[in-house]
Amino acid sequence: MTDCKRIAVKIGSNVLTRADGTLDITRMSALVDQLAALHRSGVEVIVVTSGAVASGRSEMRKLSAPKHFDAVSARQLYSAVGQAKLINRYYELFRDHDIVCGQVLTTKENFATRQHYLNQKHCMEVMLDNGVIPIVNENDTVSVTELMFTDNDELSGLIASMMSADALIILSNIDGVYDDDPSLPTSKVITDIFPDSVLDSDSFIQAKKSSCGRGGMGTKYRISMKVADEGITVVIANGKRDNILPEVVSGSRKVPFTVFHATEKPVSSVKKWIAHSEGFAKGEIHVNEGAFAALTSSQASSLLPVGVTKVEGEFEKDDIVRIVAPDGKAFAIGRIGCDSESAAALAGKQGEKPLIHYDYLYID
C-alpha cells in the first residue's frame, strides 16, 4: 500500500471511546498524529469518524437532572451535542500539525440520486485539492430509522468508492477478521482475503455487534468484500494498537490485520454508485432463465425487455431497481431507462431497446 495516493480511514466508536463512553483523547491524538504524517507524505486522507453519539451521551450525563427521551430523540440530542465536541477536538488536534480539516455531515439520502452524489463528491474533491482533510460522519440529527446507514462501515465504503480511494482502512477494536470467535485462544486472524477466496463467512463471522457503535464484523466483512470487488483494497485493523496506520500502509505485517485484496477489473464511477444503491431501489424487475444466464455470464450484457417476466413497484426513469432471478433472489441492481408503466408494457417483447444498459448495471 506504499503507492496509495488517496486513503479513506474509518475510525470506529470503540476506538475513540473509553469503557465509560467518554472520548479517549489520548487515542484520538495518536491517530491524528498518524493521519497528519500520512498527509505530510503526500497522501490524500479522508477520515470517516464515529463517536458523536457516544461523546454527546457522556456530555449529557454531566447534567444534574437529565431528561429521559425516546430512542430517536435521545440519538438526535446526543449527536447534536457530541458532533460539536468531536469536530472541535479534530480541529484542534490537526491545527497542532498546521493542517486544516473540514466537517462533512451526510445522510443516506445524499447518495440516493446521482446529482446529490456528485455534489457531495465535488465538495470533498475541492477540500482535498486545497489540502483540507475531510472529516465525514453521518448526520444523526436528521438520520433516523429507514434514513440511517447500517453504520459508519457502510458510510466508509460509500465514501471510499465515491472518492475513488486507493484503499479503505477500517479501524476497529480487534485485529481483523478471525477464523472463529475472537475470544477463543485458538482463533487466528485471517491475514489475506483474495477476490477468488471461497470462504463460508457464516462459519466464522460473529453476529454480535459492537458495544458502542451500531455495526459488527458481519457488516465490515460484507462492505469490505463489495468495496474490494470495485477495485479498492480494504484493511480491517486494530485502531487501539500503537502506530497502526504506518504499519498498515507500509505493509510490514509486524502486527496482524486483515487485507481484502482488490480485484483487478476496472469499475466505472457510475457503477460504483449503483453498487452501493441497493437501499434506494424503487422497484424490482424479474427475469427469466435466459436473461439471468446472459447477465451473469462473463460477456457484457444489457437487460433487454424480452427477458423480463414481471415488473413490481412504481419508479421513474433513472431510478434504481433490483433485478430478480427466477428463483426469487435479487442478483443485480441498475439504473432503469424508463418508468414502471413503460417497463411493464415492454416486458417480454423482442427487438426493443434495453431497459437497463450494461453501463448502468451492477451484478452483485
ABEGO torsion letter per residue (X at the ends): XAABABBBBBBBAAAABBAAGBBBAAAAAAAAAAAAAAAAAGBBBBBBBBGAAAAAAAAAAABABBBBBBAAAAAAAAAAAAAAAAAAAAAAAAAAAGBBBBBBBBBAAAAABAAAAAAAAAAAAAAAAAGBBBBBBBBAAABBEAABBABAAAAAAAAAAAAGBABBBBBBABAEBBABBAABAABBBBABBBAABBBBAAAABBABBBAABABBAAAAAAAAAAAAAAGBBBBBBBAABBGAAAAAAAGAGABBBBBBBBBABBBBAAAAAAAAAAAABABBBBBBAAAAAAAABABBBBBBAAABABBBEBBBBGBBBBBBBAAGBBABBBBBABBAAAAAAABGBBGBBBABBAAABBBX
